[in-house]
Amino acid sequence: MSDAGAVPADRAEILWTPSDERRAASGLARYLGWVSGRMPEPVDDYPSLWNWSVRPGSGFWASLAEFLDIAADGDWSTERESAASAFSGAGWFPDVRLNYAEQALRDDADGPALIQVSEDRPTVTVSWSELRGQVGAFAAQLRGWGVEPGDRVAGYLPSVTEAVVALLGSAAVGAVWTCCAPDYGTDAVLDRLTQVHPRVLVAADGYRFAGRDNDRVAQIRQLAQRLPDLEQVVVVPRIHDTVDCDLPVPVTGWSEIVTQPTEPVFTRLPFDHPLWILYSSGTSGPPKGIVHSQGGIVLEHAKWLALHADVRAGDRFFWFSSTAWVVWNAAVAALMVDATVVLYDGSPNRPRPDRLWEIAAETRATQFGTGAGYLTASRQAGLVPGRDHDLSAMRSVLYSGSVLPVDGWRWVYEAVEADIWLDAPCGGTDVGTSYVGGNPLSPVYAGEMQCRLLGARVESWDEQGRHATDRVGELVVTAPMPSMPVRFWNDPGGHRFREAYFDVYPGVWRHGDWITITSRGTAVVHGRSDSTLNRHGVRLGSADIYAAVDRIPEVADSLVIGAELDGGGYWMPLFVSLVDGIELDEGLRARIAEEIRRFASVRHVPDEILLAPGIPRTLTGKRLEVPVKRLLQGLPRDHAVNAGVVDRPEVLAWFSEVGARHRKATTCAS
């Protein structure tokens, strides 16, 4: 990554400017006018609105509740308890009670709430009334089993209707939802679920991906045997007509629960009552359980969708994601603004590389979201989606998860549609939302997010903690947001929480991205500043890979790196050192890859497996993931790592050479 910041204003390339009609029709324009009419000071454009929203005591968050018509009991006038932790989702609006599922299911009409697209099944449309009936039935069953507010309900599910119903049904009761995608291996799931002790597990018997059925009955059996507090398993049939799991706990088929529609009953809960537990990547040990509140997510997701993404009632919101990515949760929240959510369970590239564009056309998606990697792959494959598919309903393309090179931005306007809004929200699992991204009032500059989001006091800081404009720095947040974690699970003293975000700048939230805030108010995110693997928009834990490789007796040590490269490439090699006398032949490479696939998932399988002369570690025994990543990206050794803290500094030159060869080969190939 270069130290250069943004493109100078006189050379910035505007790719799209919203029309006056489009601006006026947006939710953000309506909110701006609503706020402006209440303010004694001028609030007449986005910069002034943002400045007001991040000002202490402005009343911004309470104003959202009124403008967005959040269903709740109580008084919004007290924003935070005086004793609340400075950077936490706890302590917000102590006099308010609400329910996430109630907000998501206010529409009871017969129009479409969900459109379920599958790789191997006909498309199914679920109406609002049908969704309410299924959620009510699932919530009633949970209550019948004795599930109470605060109990955990876990999912092992792909992106299907049943996952949405289980999430909303759990939230209706006040149970805490948590979910793992079914491509996670048993041990990777247990690393997460054994922390939270779910009482109920909702699990798919398998999933279909790239034309192949992946049976998960054996995994369900192992989970039931090894989750100590599990009392009930609900099986969702995806690849079998009937399933005989032979489990040590009672098993119920999904259809037995939802066949009889039931009007949902919503328990209104304190604002900071836990909604769900998401997980960190597990790079530095067991995955951290990140707890978000019902109220924080309701406010934040409604804000992002209605104001920043400009999702409107009747829109069709399609963001391709697995249930392991926070984007899936954010997509489901489109129900809160009365939009239809499009779900897809399958491969993005089967039967053709344009499969997601095809789905967007078939479902008349108004917003299409994906990872930056899919847009790059579409460009490299020579796709012209705007020519080959009817995308006339689409108003915006969204991407997230990794950096999209400027050529990718231009490709969207050349190959998709000249008059389309490319929105690039960037945030993280940690806060369940974005810090920077789009707004429908401003132009789109090539390679730049349009703004810092309302309520997100984001800055770029240099190594000395000084604000940097038009220069690369660390992405920091200098004021709390309601969607920040209430806490980490099993972290009663908050030590891991503080260590995760405040170890570099005490008292200031450090996110782990390199960012430039430009003098024109836009933002450029340059990639991760920490060691989280972020492969094509999917966060992966290196710990899961190491746990798999450690099972191979011939491997003495290993190091996996995810490196963003110039031109939009992403390279994820696995370096291994072997036991004396062992050679890294194709057979051993295949065994390592298969063990990673089996233990973690196919997404964790590296691009290459390379024999290293040694695996560098710190003097305290930690793998040098971030410094080696910087070496592979081309940073000089004396800038990438302090050799004095490395146990084997002599091997660092080898990693620099490997990175140089790979970058050269990639450049020649392109």
Helices and strands as residue ranges (DSSP letters): G 9-11, E 14-16, H 20-25, H 27-36, H 46-53, H 60-67, E 72-74, E 96-98, H 100-104, E 112-118, E 124-127, H 128-144, E 152-156, H 161-173, E 176-180, H 186-196, E 200-204, E 206-209, E 212-215, H 217-226, E 232-236, E 251-253, H 254-258, E 269-270, E 274-279, E 289-293, H 294-303, I 304-308, E 316-319, H 326-332, G 333-337, E 340-345, H 355-362, E 367-371, H 372-380, H 385-388, E 396-400, H 406-411, I 412-416, E 421-423, E 426-428, E 433-437, E 444-445, E 451-452, E 458-461, E 473-477, E 487-488, H 495-501, E 509-517, E 523-528, E 533-535, E 538-540, H 542-549, E 555-560, E 563-564, G 566-568, E 570-571, E 573-578, H 586-599, G 602-604, E 608-611, H 625-632, H 637-640, G 643-645, G 649-651, H 652-669
